[in-house]
Amino acid sequence: MFLMGLFLTGAELSSRQRLLLMLPLCLSIAIVYKVTRCAHVRDVPLASLTLWITIVLGMFAVGVGLWAAFMIMV
Amino acid sequence: MERNQPTIDIRAPLAGFLGWLVPGLGHILIGDRSRGLICFVTITATFWTGVAIGGVGTTIDPHDRTLWFAGQLCAGGNTIVAYMFHETVVSRWTPSDRAAATANWASSEVGVHYTGVAGLLNILVVLDAIARAEVSTVVARIKRRETARSVT
């Protein structure tokens, strides 16, 4: 019953929490992509961690760039 | 004469279908257990985290979010179970429940993204399982031919 309740109603999220939820999503993308690409499964943890950091830093850079462009234009 | 007859191998389509139904099961079928288990845990956790964040009533919604539902359907069995849950829940909703779910739009957006991405990741896993099954079939066929040649 507790498990059903967990999936029944949505969670209340602040804007910071919404932003932080990007991290586990990027991690799962990195893991699944590297699982399909790596020849050996033992290489997956390091490769997916590297990809995860790359994705997060890349998105952060895009965000900063868009924010800077917005500040210049407005 | 027998050697030239094409052999029907259903491993690749079966790996694709089972991989769609349960993420990672295609890999487990072709003997790649650890790879399949990682895919199963990652995709299933991503999908149900999305449902938990957004709530099943607004996250899995084929009427209001048709295109997202198409993406979610790629997660196979997870989406089927969540949709059955959705149908059970929404039919019992009162107008106040519906209003509460609509007010929670930000978390339902995050939930929809999680479940949609889980479905799209499963496409990648299904295609990988099919490719690996085909490669292993071709390798096995070549080995059989070489063994037959060395015998004759």
Backbone of each chain as ProteinMPNN parsed JSONL, in Angstrom:
{"seq_chain_A": "MFLMGLFLTGAELSSRQRLLLMLPLCLSIAIVYKVTRCAHVRDVPLASLTLWITIVLGMFAVGVGLWAAFMIMV", "coords_chain_A": {"N_chain_A": [[0.833, -1.209, 0.0], [1.98, 1.201, 0.806], [3.862, 1.385, -1.181], [2.247, 1.723, -3.425], [1.154, 4.204, -2.867], [3.387, 5.78, -3.109], [3.758, 6.0, -5.863], [1.44, 7.154, -6.645], [0.776, 9.916, -6.173], [2.282, 12.955, -7.27], [5.568, 14.347, -6.522], [6.346, 17.241, -4.543], [8.256, 19.745, -5.882], [11.026, 21.956, -5.641], [12.535, 24.647, -7.575], [15.29, 24.345, -7.514], [15.582, 21.675, -6.767], [14.473, 20.452, -8.989], [16.388, 21.07, -10.896], [18.564, 19.669, -9.847], [17.688, 17.086, -10.229], [18.439, 16.526, -12.745], [20.899, 15.354, -12.663], [20.879, 12.476, -11.802], [19.441, 11.529, -14.032], [21.119, 12.076, -16.203], [23.182, 10.413, -15.435], [22.061, 7.847, -15.709], [21.676, 7.819, -18.466], [24.341, 7.958, -19.304], [25.352, 5.539, -18.256], [23.808, 3.517, -19.57], [24.427, 4.07, -22.254], [27.204, 3.608, -22.278], [27.252, 0.927, -21.538], [26.337, -0.288, -23.838], [28.372, 0.381, -25.577], [30.958, -0.291, -24.585], [33.502, -2.793, -24.798], [34.15, -4.592, -22.796], [32.512, -5.354, -19.751], [33.654, -4.569, -17.378], [34.872, -2.171, -17.928], [32.891, -0.328, -17.892], [32.054, 1.235, -15.482], [34.061, 3.345, -15.069], [34.131, 4.526, -17.614], [31.474, 5.383, -17.908], [31.275, 7.16, -15.811], [33.079, 9.139, -16.602], [31.777, 9.999, -18.95], [29.411, 10.938, -17.815], [30.289, 13.123, -16.262], [31.24, 14.694, -18.351], [28.849, 15.208, -19.783], [27.36, 16.634, -17.843], [29.028, 18.856, -17.299], [29.124, 19.91, -19.873], [26.422, 20.599, -20.308], [26.162, 22.466, -18.308], [27.92, 24.409, -19.243], [26.597, 25.146, -21.592], [24.29, 26.204, -20.454], [25.36, 28.395, -18.99], [26.357, 29.865, -21.142], [23.982, 30.476, -22.563], [22.688, 31.953, -20.606], [24.454, 34.12, -20.38], [24.188, 35.182, -22.949], [21.535, 35.943, -22.832], [21.65, 37.9, -20.827], [23.193, 39.82, -22.098], [21.604, 40.553, -24.26], [19.189, 41.431, -23.118]], "CA_chain_A": [[0.0, 0.0, 0.0], [2.916, 2.328, 0.845], [4.49, 1.435, -2.499], [1.252, 2.294, -4.338], [1.068, 5.626, -2.532], [4.611, 6.426, -3.609], [3.609, 6.274, -7.294], [0.109, 7.701, -6.899], [0.792, 11.385, -6.241], [3.585, 13.519, -7.618], [6.317, 14.994, -5.441], [6.458, 18.709, -4.62], [9.671, 20.026, -6.164], [11.447, 23.344, -5.81], [13.268, 24.783, -8.849], [16.638, 23.796, -7.319], [15.464, 20.209, -6.791], [14.244, 20.07, -10.394], [17.697, 21.166, -11.567], [19.417, 18.582, -9.342], [17.205, 15.809, -10.766], [19.098, 16.299, -14.031], [22.112, 14.555, -12.442], [20.658, 11.032, -11.966], [18.988, 11.219, -15.402], [22.333, 12.054, -17.034], [23.952, 9.228, -15.045], [21.476, 6.65, -16.327], [21.979, 7.899, -19.904], [25.766, 7.623, -19.468], [25.553, 4.106, -17.975], [23.224, 2.675, -20.638], [25.201, 4.269, -23.492], [28.505, 2.942, -22.174], [27.033, -0.524, -21.516], [26.215, -0.759, -25.226], [29.574, 0.694, -26.349], [32.197, -0.884, -24.061], [33.706, -4.199, -25.159], [34.122, -5.359, -21.546], [31.633, -4.727, -18.75], [34.475, -3.98, -16.305], [35.245, -0.804, -18.312], [31.692, 0.532, -17.869], [31.974, 2.259, -14.424], [34.928, 4.503, -15.312], [33.712, 5.182, -18.859], [30.201, 6.086, -17.714], [31.535, 8.304, -14.924], [33.694, 10.173, -17.448], [30.733, 10.549, -19.823], [28.464, 11.68, -16.967], [30.914, 14.42, -15.955], [31.28, 15.452, -19.607], [27.484, 15.688, -20.09], [26.953, 17.647, -16.857], [29.817, 20.073, -17.548], [28.682, 20.442, -21.17], [25.124, 21.257, -20.133], [26.418, 23.647, -17.477], [28.531, 25.406, -20.131], [25.522, 25.643, -22.471], [23.436, 27.037, -19.607], [26.068, 29.659, -18.721], [26.408, 30.582, -22.416], [22.637, 31.02, -22.843], [22.42, 32.978, -19.591], [25.264, 35.281, -20.762], [23.564, 35.766, -24.141], [20.303, 36.576, -22.365], [22.008, 39.11, -20.083], [23.692, 40.819, -23.053], [20.512, 40.997, -25.135], [18.089, 42.096, -22.388]], "C_chain_A": [[0.867, 1.258, 0.0], [3.543, 2.521, -0.529], [3.545, 2.062, -3.523], [1.149, 3.805, -4.139], [2.235, 6.417, -3.058], [4.464, 6.842, -5.076], [2.305, 6.992, -7.642], [0.129, 9.22, -7.094], [2.207, 11.876, -6.526], [4.254, 14.187, -6.429], [6.312, 16.512, -5.65], [7.934, 19.042, -4.807], [9.92, 21.526, -6.238], [12.251, 23.429, -7.114], [14.683, 24.227, -8.728], [16.612, 22.262, -7.373], [15.257, 19.7, -8.213], [15.552, 20.063, -11.166], [18.595, 20.002, -11.153], [18.987, 17.219, -9.886], [17.759, 15.514, -12.158], [20.276, 15.324, -13.851], [21.868, 13.044, -12.542], [20.193, 10.637, -13.365], [20.189, 11.127, -16.345], [23.173, 10.812, -16.718], [23.383, 7.969, -15.696], [21.712, 6.644, -17.835], [23.419, 7.452, -20.152], [26.003, 6.127, -19.268], [25.046, 3.255, -19.139], [24.022, 2.833, -21.941], [26.518, 3.506, -23.432], [28.382, 1.425, -22.089], [26.948, -1.071, -22.941], [27.512, -0.551, -26.017], [30.842, -0.053, -25.892], [32.294, -2.368, -24.43], [33.643, -5.084, -23.913], [33.302, -4.603, -20.5], [32.451, -4.054, -17.643], [34.925, -2.549, -16.633], [34.1, 0.195, -18.133], [31.717, 1.594, -16.754], [32.806, 3.509, -14.717], [34.478, 5.281, -16.548], [32.415, 5.966, -18.663], [30.362, 7.278, -16.778], [32.134, 9.467, -15.72], [32.64, 10.837, -18.338], [29.746, 11.396, -19.026], [29.013, 13.073, -16.649], [30.935, 15.307, -17.207], [29.903, 16.046, -19.929], [27.111, 16.833, -19.154], [27.713, 18.956, -17.093], [29.404, 20.739, -18.861], [27.362, 21.194, -21.045], [25.262, 22.522, -19.295], [26.982, 24.775, -18.351], [27.478, 26.011, -21.067], [24.602, 26.589, -21.688], [24.067, 28.399, -19.334], [26.105, 30.522, -19.989], [25.07, 31.244, -22.744], [22.281, 32.138, -21.864], [23.178, 34.273, -19.945], [24.645, 35.995, -21.97], [22.287, 36.522, -23.761], [20.606, 37.909, -21.677], [22.493, 40.225, -21.02], [22.523, 41.42, -23.849], [19.428, 41.772, -24.388], [18.612, 43.31, -21.615]], "O_chain_A": [[0.569, 2.239, -0.682], [3.734, 3.646, -0.99], [3.972, 2.834, -4.381], [1.07, 4.574, -5.096], [2.095, 7.587, -3.413], [4.968, 7.887, -5.49], [2.091, 7.387, -8.788], [-0.431, 9.739, -8.059], [3.191, 11.286, -6.08], [3.597, 14.549, -5.453], [6.277, 16.998, -6.78], [8.768, 18.665, -3.983], [9.132, 22.271, -6.821], [12.607, 22.402, -7.69], [15.23, 23.7, -9.697], [17.502, 21.635, -7.949], [15.791, 18.659, -8.598], [15.803, 19.176, -11.982], [19.296, 19.42, -11.98], [19.804, 16.304, -9.997], [17.584, 14.418, -12.692], [20.608, 14.566, -14.763], [22.576, 12.373, -13.294], [20.505, 9.544, -13.839], [20.27, 10.223, -17.177], [23.795, 10.23, -17.607], [24.136, 7.122, -16.178], [21.924, 5.584, -18.423], [23.695, 6.681, -21.071], [26.762, 5.512, -20.018], [25.758, 2.382, -19.635], [24.265, 1.854, -22.647], [26.91, 2.843, -24.393], [29.287, 0.705, -22.512], [27.421, -2.172, -23.222], [27.734, -1.23, -27.02], [31.69, -0.403, -26.713], [31.304, -3.099, -24.383], [33.136, -6.204, -23.974], [33.388, -3.38, -20.383], [31.996, -3.082, -17.039], [35.313, -1.799, -15.738], [34.304, 1.407, -18.211], [31.429, 2.757, -17.036], [32.293, 4.623, -14.619], [34.444, 6.511, -16.549], [32.266, 7.072, -19.182], [29.673, 8.288, -16.928], [31.75, 10.623, -15.539], [32.603, 12.06, -18.47], [29.297, 12.442, -19.494], [28.3, 14.071, -16.751], [30.681, 16.509, -17.133], [29.789, 17.215, -20.296], [26.611, 17.869, -19.594], [27.118, 20.034, -17.088], [29.34, 21.964, -18.955], [27.198, 22.281, -21.6], [24.577, 23.518, -19.531], [26.584, 25.933, -18.225], [27.463, 27.219, -21.305], [24.191, 27.634, -22.193], [23.401, 29.43, -19.43], [25.912, 31.736, -19.933], [25.019, 32.406, -23.146], [21.658, 33.133, -22.236], [22.635, 35.371, -19.832], [24.582, 37.223, -22.022], [22.0, 37.593, -24.295], [19.925, 38.909, -21.902], [22.245, 41.407, -20.781], [22.465, 42.628, -24.078], [18.813, 42.673, -24.956], [17.84, 43.994, -20.944]]}, "seq_chain_B": "MERNQPTIDIRAPLAGFLGWLVPGLGHILIGDRSRGLICFVTITATFWTGVAIGGVGTTIDPHDRTLWFAGQLCAGGNTIVAYMFHETVVSRWTPSDRAAATANWASSEVGVHYTGVAGLLNILVVLDAIARAEVSTVVARIKRRETARSVT", "coords_chain_B": {"N_chain_B": [[24.868, -30.2, -49.946], [22.992, -29.862, -47.897], [24.359, -28.004, -46.451], [24.121, -25.603, -47.821], [21.562, -24.764, -47.391], [19.513, -22.191, -46.083], [19.538, -21.39, -42.64], [17.014, -20.876, -40.257], [17.146, -18.432, -37.894], [16.011, -17.475, -34.861], [16.971, -16.06, -32.798], [17.868, -13.347, -32.823], [15.484, -11.678, -33.453], [13.944, -12.569, -31.287], [15.506, -11.801, -29.116], [15.286, -9.065, -29.452], [12.518, -8.638, -29.068], [12.104, -9.635, -26.436], [13.855, -7.975, -25.112], [12.584, -5.557, -25.443], [10.236, -6.005, -24.009], [11.079, -6.609, -21.349], [13.495, -4.622, -20.115], [16.864, -5.304, -20.949], [16.582, -8.05, -20.961], [16.955, -9.198, -23.428], [19.74, -9.186, -23.772], [20.423, -10.914, -21.705], [19.301, -13.252, -22.692], [21.018, -13.848, -24.846], [23.23, -14.544, -23.492], [24.724, -12.572, -22.263], [24.865, -11.759, -19.39], [25.618, -9.913, -17.283], [25.679, -7.438, -18.587], [23.002, -7.257, -19.408], [21.738, -7.221, -16.926], [22.655, -4.802, -15.826], [21.481, -3.002, -17.636], [18.766, -3.574, -17.179], [18.404, -2.827, -14.449], [19.146, -0.083, -14.526], [17.402, 1.134, -16.487], [14.838, 0.403, -15.581], [14.87, 1.529, -13.007], [15.148, 4.254, -13.678], [12.751, 4.683, -15.085], [10.696, 4.118, -13.136], [11.398, 5.897, -11.172], [10.758, 8.262, -12.428], [7.967, 7.934, -12.605], [7.362, 7.97, -9.896], [8.143, 10.559, -9.209], [6.482, 12.218, -10.785], [3.938, 11.176, -10.439], [1.553, 8.675, -11.168], [-0.827, 9.28, -12.428], [-0.59, 11.628, -14.015], [1.797, 11.312, -15.36], [1.941, 8.993, -17.027], [0.158, 9.269, -19.595], [-1.729, 8.705, -22.204], [-3.595, 10.248, -23.57], [-3.36, 13.07, -23.098], [-0.626, 13.398, -23.42], [0.432, 12.336, -25.919], [2.653, 11.953, -27.726], [4.818, 11.759, -25.973], [3.971, 9.484, -24.671], [4.288, 7.621, -26.662], [7.065, 7.469, -26.742], [7.484, 6.536, -24.154], [6.333, 4.033, -24.353], [8.306, 2.496, -25.483], [9.686, 1.496, -23.386], [8.48, -0.822, -22.816], [7.328, -3.493, -20.906], [7.342, -2.124, -18.46], [5.932, 0.254, -19.027], [3.47, -0.807, -19.748], [2.558, -1.932, -17.341], [2.535, 0.419, -15.784], [0.636, 1.891, -17.212], [-1.687, 0.374, -16.86], [-1.956, 0.734, -14.137], [-2.332, 3.501, -14.137], [-4.829, 3.672, -15.479], [-6.458, 2.456, -13.576], [-6.178, 4.242, -11.459], [-6.935, 6.846, -12.453], [-9.604, 6.507, -13.151], [-10.796, 6.528, -10.689], [-10.512, 9.067, -9.774], [-11.433, 12.112, -8.167], [-12.847, 15.4, -8.866], [-11.308, 17.203, -7.311], [-8.948, 15.762, -6.859], [-7.983, 15.677, -9.448], [-7.518, 18.39, -9.907], [-5.474, 18.834, -8.051], [-3.467, 17.273, -9.127], [-3.002, 18.608, -11.543], [-2.078, 21.033, -10.592], [0.392, 20.315, -9.766], [2.26, 20.557, -11.858], [4.994, 20.941, -12.485], [6.517, 18.849, -11.337], [5.322, 16.718, -12.655], [6.171, 17.188, -15.247], [8.943, 16.692, -15.007], [8.786, 13.989, -14.32], [7.658, 12.917, -16.677], [9.749, 13.382, -18.478], [11.752, 11.727, -17.383], [10.563, 9.144, -17.682], [10.147, 9.065, -20.441], [12.773, 9.281, -21.431], [13.788, 6.908, -20.37], [12.4, 5.067, -21.953], [13.447, 5.695, -24.505], [16.109, 5.054, -24.087], [15.82, 2.34, -23.841], [15.319, 1.595, -26.457], [17.836, 1.839, -27.583], [19.144, -0.185, -26.164], [17.696, -2.442, -27.007], [18.296, -2.475, -29.772], [21.044, -2.907, -29.586], [21.078, -5.446, -28.411], [19.909, -6.957, -30.469], [21.837, -6.609, -32.495], [24.109, -7.785, -31.285], [23.157, -10.414, -31.0], [22.883, -11.147, -33.682], [25.546, -10.962, -34.571], [26.761, -12.934, -32.965], [25.456, -15.157, -33.993], [26.373, -15.213, -36.644], [29.126, -15.581, -36.203], [29.092, -18.093, -34.972], [28.135, -19.596, -37.129], [30.228, -19.346, -39.001], [32.279, -20.616, -37.588], [31.219, -23.209, -37.516], [31.29, -23.86, -40.234], [34.041, -23.792, -40.708], [34.877, -25.864, -39.062], [33.59, -27.997, -40.32], [34.919, -27.964, -42.795], [37.544, -28.553, -42.016], [37.202, -31.149, -41.142], [36.477, -32.485, -43.498]], "CA_chain_B": [[23.515, -29.72, -50.264], [22.376, -29.394, -46.654], [25.12, -26.87, -45.939], [23.703, -24.381, -48.511], [20.213, -24.365, -47.003], [19.551, -21.152, -45.044], [18.952, -21.798, -41.365], [16.213, -19.802, -39.661], [17.597, -18.172, -36.543], [15.066, -16.525, -34.256], [17.579, -15.458, -31.611], [17.922, -11.88, -32.91], [14.174, -11.077, -33.198], [13.497, -12.911, -29.931], [16.259, -10.919, -28.203], [14.692, -7.736, -29.599], [11.185, -8.602, -28.446], [12.228, -9.779, -24.973], [14.524, -6.764, -24.639], [11.564, -4.5, -25.371], [9.279, -6.342, -22.942], [11.794, -6.398, -20.072], [14.813, -4.076, -20.489], [18.035, -6.115, -20.606], [16.33, -9.493, -21.088], [17.544, -9.613, -24.707], [21.159, -9.469, -23.515], [20.494, -12.118, -20.859], [18.99, -14.379, -23.581], [22.183, -14.201, -25.668], [24.318, -14.953, -22.598], [25.462, -11.424, -21.726], [24.037, -11.528, -18.197], [25.946, -8.704, -16.507], [25.24, -6.293, -19.397], [21.547, -7.236, -19.326], [21.332, -6.839, -15.567], [22.902, -3.351, -15.671], [20.435, -2.308, -18.419], [17.479, -3.757, -16.487], [18.365, -2.008, -13.223], [19.22, 1.341, -14.851], [16.203, 1.605, -17.199], [13.672, 0.245, -14.706], [14.969, 2.54, -11.941], [14.861, 5.566, -14.278], [11.319, 4.752, -15.414], [9.825, 4.184, -11.955], [11.712, 7.157, -10.483], [9.932, 9.253, -13.124], [6.564, 7.756, -12.198], [7.276, 8.388, -8.492], [8.27, 12.025, -9.144], [5.337, 12.898, -11.409], [2.651, 10.565, -10.112], [1.165, 7.863, -12.329], [-1.998, 9.867, -13.09], [-0.243, 12.637, -15.022], [3.029, 10.965, -16.09], [1.604, 8.038, -18.096], [-1.143, 9.753, -20.056], [-1.734, 8.643, -23.675], [-4.531, 11.21, -24.161], [-2.814, 14.43, -23.045], [0.795, 13.4, -23.783], [0.477, 11.222, -26.878], [4.004, 11.726, -28.253], [5.636, 11.255, -24.861], [3.535, 8.111, -24.401], [4.935, 6.787, -27.694], [8.436, 7.245, -26.252], [7.413, 5.706, -22.941], [5.982, 2.661, -24.759], [9.535, 1.768, -25.815], [10.152, 0.829, -22.157], [7.807, -2.12, -22.814], [6.533, -3.996, -19.782], [7.212, -1.072, -17.441], [4.859, 1.163, -19.431], [2.194, -1.542, -19.72], [2.162, -2.0, -15.925], [2.218, 1.786, -15.336], [-0.605, 2.314, -17.867], [-2.782, -0.309, -16.167], [-2.039, 1.44, -12.857], [-2.914, 4.803, -14.477], [-6.254, 3.492, -15.773], [-7.121, 2.163, -12.307], [-6.142, 5.439, -10.607], [-7.662, 7.987, -13.029], [-11.047, 6.233, -13.117], [-11.299, 6.786, -9.332], [-10.187, 10.446, -9.396], [-12.477, 13.119, -7.972], [-12.373, 16.665, -9.454], [-10.251, 17.818, -6.483], [-7.716, 15.007, -7.146], [-7.529, 16.116, -10.774], [-6.987, 19.749, -9.74], [-4.195, 18.718, -7.336], [-2.486, 16.724, -10.074], [-2.691, 19.656, -12.517], [-1.289, 22.057, -9.902], [1.734, 19.77, -9.593], [2.709, 20.382, -13.241], [6.459, 20.912, -12.613], [7.017, 17.503, -11.064], [4.863, 15.792, -13.703], [7.065, 17.385, -16.408], [10.183, 15.955, -14.724], [8.443, 12.574, -14.407], [7.474, 12.556, -18.093], [11.081, 13.334, -19.088], [12.431, 10.514, -16.899], [9.985, 7.934, -18.281], [10.408, 9.128, -21.884], [14.189, 8.969, -21.659], [13.941, 5.472, -20.099], [11.921, 4.377, -23.148], [14.393, 5.895, -25.606], [17.313, 4.263, -23.766], [15.529, 0.928, -24.104], [15.483, 1.367, -27.91], [19.283, 1.638, -27.76], [19.481, -1.499, -25.605], [17.088, -3.457, -27.879], [19.092, -2.534, -31.011], [22.326, -3.515, -29.239], [20.839, -6.884, -28.205], [19.694, -7.559, -31.801], [23.129, -6.62, -33.191], [24.973, -8.791, -30.646], [22.616, -11.746, -31.325], [23.218, -11.433, -35.088], [26.993, -11.183, -34.659], [27.079, -14.242, -32.385], [24.953, -16.176, -34.923], [27.297, -15.261, -37.796], [30.389, -16.162, -35.724], [28.841, -19.529, -34.773], [27.999, -20.194, -38.458], [31.572, -19.41, -39.586], [33.009, -21.661, -36.859], [30.685, -24.503, -37.953], [31.81, -24.093, -41.587], [35.476, -24.1, -40.608], [34.99, -27.211, -38.482], [33.186, -28.951, -41.36], [36.005, -27.989, -43.789], [38.716, -29.247, -41.462], [36.855, -32.567, -41.059], [36.555, -33.051, -44.864]], "C_chain_B": [[22.856, -29.11, -49.025], [23.039, -28.116, -46.141], [24.651, -25.546, -46.545], [22.314, -23.897, -48.089], [20.289, -23.298, -45.906], [18.888, -21.643, -43.753], [18.208, -20.609, -40.767], [16.656, -19.634, -38.212], [16.698, -17.106, -35.924], [15.676, -15.818, -33.05], [17.548, -13.927, -31.648], [16.537, -11.237, -32.7], [13.642, -11.358, -31.799], [14.199, -12.032, -28.899], [15.687, -9.501, -28.249], [13.366, -7.624, -28.876], [11.27, -8.677, -26.924], [12.912, -8.559, -24.361], [13.579, -5.585, -24.544], [10.652, -4.735, -24.174], [9.888, -6.097, -21.562], [13.194, -5.887, -20.432], [15.963, -4.976, -20.022], [17.84, -7.605, -20.795], [16.89, -10.049, -22.411], [19.008, -9.984, -24.543], [21.315, -10.746, -22.694], [20.236, -13.36, -21.719], [20.21, -14.817, -24.391], [23.418, -14.492, -24.808], [25.128, -13.828, -21.99], [24.739, -10.943, -20.454], [24.333, -10.217, -17.492], [25.491, -7.442, -17.246], [23.716, -6.133, -19.311], [21.053, -6.765, -17.974], [21.533, -5.338, -15.333], [21.808, -2.563, -16.401], [19.088, -2.389, -17.699], [17.373, -2.817, -15.289], [18.306, -0.517, -13.581], [17.917, 1.842, -15.471], [14.964, 1.511, -16.307], [13.69, 1.289, -13.589], [14.649, 3.929, -12.483], [13.366, 5.734, -14.525], [10.478, 4.967, -14.16], [10.169, 5.38, -11.08], [10.874, 8.273, -11.095], [8.478, 9.176, -12.708], [6.383, 8.243, -10.756], [7.338, 9.92, -8.372], [6.985, 12.7, -9.644], [3.981, 12.389, -10.975], [2.096, 9.869, -11.351], [0.001, 8.498, -13.113], [-1.647, 10.84, -14.199], [0.991, 12.263, -15.851], [2.738, 10.044, -17.274], [0.208, 8.407, -18.593], [-1.196, 9.77, -21.588], [-2.647, 9.677, -24.331], [-3.949, 12.624, -24.205], [-1.365, 14.51, -23.517], [1.067, 12.256, -24.763], [1.898, 10.918, -27.348], [4.942, 11.194, -27.167], [5.274, 9.803, -24.558], [4.144, 7.15, -25.423], [6.371, 6.469, -27.281], [8.451, 6.331, -25.046], [7.131, 4.247, -23.285], [7.208, 1.82, -25.109], [10.122, 1.089, -24.584], [9.37, -0.461, -21.89], [6.965, -2.426, -21.6], [6.323, -2.959, -18.694], [6.021, -0.166, -17.759], [3.503, 0.473, -19.377], [1.665, -1.603, -18.282], [1.729, -0.62, -15.43], [0.909, 2.267, -15.95], [-1.82, 1.663, -17.2], [-3.036, 0.353, -14.809], [-2.731, 2.794, -13.062], [-4.423, 4.688, -14.691], [-7.047, 3.238, -14.495], [-7.251, 3.432, -11.466], [-7.06, 6.525, -11.156], [-9.169, 7.767, -12.989], [-11.638, 6.528, -11.734], [-11.086, 8.236, -8.889], [-11.449, 11.291, -9.203], [-11.97, 14.411, -8.619], [-11.265, 17.338, -8.64], [-8.907, 17.091, -6.678], [-7.108, 15.48, -8.468], [-6.892, 17.506, -10.693], [-5.622, 19.721, -9.054], [-3.1, 18.216, -8.273], [-2.061, 17.776, -11.091], [-1.82, 20.737, -11.889], [0.158, 21.622, -9.763], [2.439, 19.595, -10.939], [4.224, 20.231, -13.352], [7.012, 19.513, -12.371], [6.528, 16.508, -12.118], [5.691, 15.952, -14.976], [8.368, 16.607, -16.219], [9.933, 14.452, -14.857], [8.295, 12.096, -15.839], [8.832, 12.457, -18.799], [11.829, 12.072, -18.663], [11.904, 9.268, -17.619], [10.222, 7.891, -19.792], [11.849, 8.758, -22.213], [14.453, 7.485, -21.398], [13.504, 4.658, -21.322], [12.908, 4.493, -24.3], [15.699, 5.13, -25.358], [17.072, 2.79, -24.05], [15.612, 0.609, -25.599], [16.946, 1.045, -28.202], [19.686, 0.224, -27.317], [18.93, -2.619, -26.493], [17.917, -3.61, -29.167], [20.447, -3.198, -30.756], [22.178, -5.023, -29.062], [20.661, -7.594, -29.547], [21.033, -7.689, -32.531], [24.057, -7.696, -32.608], [24.502, -10.209, -30.966], [22.978, -12.126, -32.757], [24.694, -11.745, -35.247], [27.348, -12.573, -34.115], [26.593, -15.376, -33.288], [25.907, -16.345, -36.101], [28.608, -15.933, -37.39], [30.23, -17.673, -35.55], [28.768, -20.254, -36.115], [29.377, -20.368, -39.117], [32.384, -20.523, -38.924], [32.568, -23.047, -37.307], [31.229, -24.872, -39.333], [33.268, -24.502, -41.543], [35.7, -25.495, -40.044], [34.651, -28.263, -39.533], [34.277, -29.092, -42.421], [37.191, -28.79, -43.271], [38.46, -30.744, -41.341], [36.981, -33.212, -42.432], [37.963, -32.83, -45.386]], "O_chain_B": [[22.26, -28.034, -49.069], [22.409, -27.273, -45.503], [24.751, -24.497, -45.908], [21.929, -22.767, -48.386], [21.02, -23.455, -44.927], [17.81, -22.237, -43.783], [18.705, -19.482, -40.77], [16.559, -20.56, -37.407], [16.634, -15.975, -36.407], [14.991, -15.066, -32.356], [17.243, -13.282, -30.644], [16.407, -10.343, -31.863], [12.979, -10.516, -31.194], [13.584, -11.574, -27.935], [15.61, -8.82, -27.226], [13.111, -6.653, -28.163], [10.62, -7.913, -26.21], [12.598, -8.155, -23.242], [13.736, -4.717, -23.685], [10.333, -3.812, -23.424], [9.276, -5.45, -20.713], [13.996, -6.634, -20.992], [16.028, -5.36, -18.854], [18.812, -8.36, -20.792], [17.251, -11.222, -22.495], [19.468, -10.978, -25.105], [22.209, -11.555, -22.943], [20.865, -14.398, -21.515], [20.42, -16.011, -24.603], [24.518, -14.664, -25.332], [26.105, -14.076, -21.283], [24.101, -9.891, -20.436], [23.411, -9.481, -17.138], [24.988, -6.5, -16.634], [23.205, -5.023, -19.161], [20.083, -6.012, -17.876], [20.692, -4.682, -14.719], [21.272, -1.589, -15.87], [18.359, -1.401, -17.618], [16.383, -2.103, -15.133], [17.51, 0.227, -13.008], [17.379, 2.86, -15.035], [14.141, 2.426, -16.279], [12.654, 1.867, -13.26], [13.954, 4.704, -11.825], [12.785, 6.777, -14.223], [9.649, 5.875, -14.11], [9.322, 5.84, -10.315], [10.343, 9.125, -10.382], [7.827, 10.196, -12.483], [5.367, 8.858, -10.432], [6.661, 10.504, -7.526], [6.47, 13.624, -9.015], [2.977, 13.087, -11.123], [2.162, 10.411, -12.454], [-0.134, 8.276, -14.316], [-2.331, 10.881, -15.222], [1.21, 12.827, -16.923], [3.221, 10.275, -18.382], [-0.796, 7.917, -18.075], [-0.759, 10.739, -22.209], [-2.499, 9.961, -25.52], [-4.033, 13.299, -25.231], [-0.918, 15.566, -23.965], [1.829, 11.335, -24.471], [2.308, 9.758, -27.368], [5.751, 10.299, -27.41], [6.14, 8.992, -24.233], [4.475, 6.01, -25.096], [6.838, 5.342, -27.448], [9.312, 5.46, -24.922], [7.614, 3.336, -22.612], [7.166, 0.592, -25.044], [10.965, 0.201, -24.713], [9.57, -1.114, -20.866], [6.007, -1.715, -21.296], [5.26, -2.908, -18.074], [5.21, 0.143, -16.887], [2.503, 1.087, -19.005], [0.485, -1.359, -18.034], [0.709, -0.482, -14.754], [0.146, 2.975, -15.294], [-2.849, 2.308, -16.999], [-4.182, 0.511, -14.389], [-3.595, 3.187, -12.278], [-5.199, 5.486, -14.165], [-8.163, 3.733, -14.338], [-8.283, 3.674, -10.841], [-7.878, 7.072, -10.416], [-9.932, 8.717, -12.814], [-12.842, 6.754, -11.613], [-11.435, 8.599, -7.766], [-12.402, 11.194, -9.975], [-10.776, 14.519, -8.897], [-10.379, 17.973, -9.211], [-7.852, 17.725, -6.665], [-5.896, 15.656, -8.59], [-5.868, 17.77, -11.323], [-4.723, 20.479, -9.416], [-1.959, 18.675, -8.219], [-0.89, 17.836, -11.466], [-0.94, 21.295, -12.543], [1.054, 22.459, -9.655], [3.137, 18.602, -11.147], [4.707, 19.485, -14.204], [7.875, 19.045, -13.114], [7.238, 15.556, -12.442], [5.897, 14.984, -15.708], [8.844, 15.946, -17.142], [10.748, 13.726, -15.426], [8.748, 11.006, -16.186], [9.047, 11.562, -19.616], [12.469, 11.42, -19.489], [12.68, 8.444, -18.103], [10.468, 6.827, -20.36], [12.109, 8.014, -23.158], [15.243, 6.863, -22.107], [14.156, 3.678, -21.684], [13.179, 3.512, -24.992], [16.318, 4.623, -26.294], [17.987, 2.069, -24.447], [15.938, -0.518, -25.973], [17.261, 0.122, -28.952], [20.452, -0.464, -27.992], [19.603, -3.627, -26.712], [18.203, -4.726, -29.598], [20.943, -3.953, -31.592], [23.033, -5.793, -29.5], [21.187, -8.688, -29.751], [21.334, -8.732, -33.111], [24.711, -8.427, -33.352], [25.319, -11.104, -31.178], [23.336, -13.272, -33.029], [25.065, -12.674, -35.965], [28.136, -13.3, -34.72], [27.224, -16.431, -33.355], [26.214, -17.465, -36.51], [29.144, -16.754, -38.133], [31.113, -18.443, -35.928], [29.262, -21.373, -36.25], [29.658, -21.406, -39.716], [33.086, -21.278, -39.598], [33.388, -23.951, -37.466], [31.585, -26.023, -39.586], [33.69, -25.427, -42.237], [36.592, -26.219, -40.485], [35.323, -29.289, -39.636], [34.54, -30.196, -42.898], [37.77, -29.602, -43.992], [39.399, -31.535, -41.426], [37.506, -34.318, -42.562], [38.272, -33.219, -46.513]]}, "name": "protein", "num_of_chains": 2, "seq": "MFLMGLFLTGAELSSRQRLLLMLPLCLSIAIVYKVTRCAHVRDVPLASLTLWITIVLGMFAVGVGLWAAFMIMVMERNQPTIDIRAPLAGFLGWLVPGLGHILIGDRSRGLICFVTITATFWTGVAIGGVGTTIDPHDRTLWFAGQLCAGGNTIVAYMFHETVVSRWTPSDRAAATANWASSEVGVHYTGVAGLLNILVVLDAIARAEVSTVVARIKRRETARSVT"}
